[in-house]
Amino acid sequence: MNVLFILDLFKPHVWGVEVLFDNMINGLLEQGHSVKVLTSKFKPDIPSYERVSEHYEIYRVGHNRYDFMFYCLSKGVKLAKWADIIHTTTYNAAIPASIIGKLAKKKVILTVHEIFGQLRYKFSGWKGFFFKLFESLIFKFSFDKYICVSNYTKNSLRIHFWLPDQKLVTVYNGIDYTLRNRDNFPKSEQEKIKKENWLEKNYVGLFFGRPGISKGLLYYVQALHLILKKIPEFKALLIVSESPNNKADDVREFIKQHHFSDHIVWIPGVKYNQLWNYILASDVVIVPSLVEGFWFSAAETCTLGQQVVATNAAALTEVVSGKVNFAEPANAGDIARKVIDFYRGKFEVIAERRFEWEENVEKTVEVYGEVLW
């Protein structure tokens, strides 16, 4: 089978969505399928064309994920003539992929990660109107099947866009369990992290990820004054990816105004392979998100056997397992209570949930088959 992926971002850009499609593509290649990827040339120093292997090629057009929506059209139609099926994803690649499919008379599969709906207004203020309009516009276009990364996402499509059940299928993302074995990470590295950050005598609560409103970091920081009343030795370890126009400055300002600096270790970022040592160097990981379609990091944290305080929002209740305490989303008081519960040895134990890449690929190929034949 020849599969054309149309993705607004792909490697060397690395985040959750890129990890998903990289692993999916590798699985398809192992099964003997051929793959071409059409994506954005989001940095000037990356090649416009890359022949990865005999059956795997990457084409890059445009200058960023936004103008990619227009630059990809002519190239996409040419590549679609080679393909048996087109696979795309939300958000920026979806509309041009649908148009390309129509022009080339090819079936198009859309992977949907999360649906924000009315939450756009909460996260983006007046800008939320335009984001919600764009999200609604995507689902005005036609796709032959919608792969949803969780049941939460599938139900969101039902509720917000009235999509028929026969077009919706849940295919969970996968996790590489061989890499997420805590025995692979020496305790000496974790002790080194504690020593370098003066955390050896502290009870440590880790947050890592983007500081955007939907990730709920501000609610965790707001919970600190309640946590410190019961756990004076508590410290918040924040590994926050920073970029222009994100919410990191808002969080820093709140920390400064409320004199929390002595109780926070702020790290702008760490290498991906080193992140897992920081997770294991902590006593509890905080996932205060307001909406998630799947969230690799929460599921991967659980594979390490680490304790997790997660909000009972969106798909998080589907993917976390092990030692967990659920908190109400956007509720700093409840986040504080659930951290204190862990400190006192109170938590839920949820049976292990496994998300294998092999199963992800097999179910994706089944969807291709249903659509084509």
Secondary structure, 3 states (H helix, E strand, C coil): CEEEEECCCCCCCCCHHHHHHHHHHHHHHHCCCEEEEEEECCCCCCCCEEEEECCEEEEEECCCCCCHHHHHHHHHHHHHCCCCEEEEECCCCHHHHHHHHHHHCCEEEEEECCCCCCHHHHHHHHHHHHHHHHHHHHCCCCCCEEEECCHHHHHHHHHHHCCCHHHEEECCCCCCCCCCCHHHCCHHHHHHHHHHCCCCCCEEEEEEECCCHHHCHHHHHHCHHHHHHHCCCEEEEEEECCCCCCCHHHHHHHHHHCCCHHHEEEECCCCHHHHHHHHHHCCEEEECCCCCCCCHHHHHHHHCCCCEEEECCCCHHHHCCEEEEEECCCCHHHHHHHHHHHHCCCCEEECCCCCCHHHHHHHHHHHHHHHHC
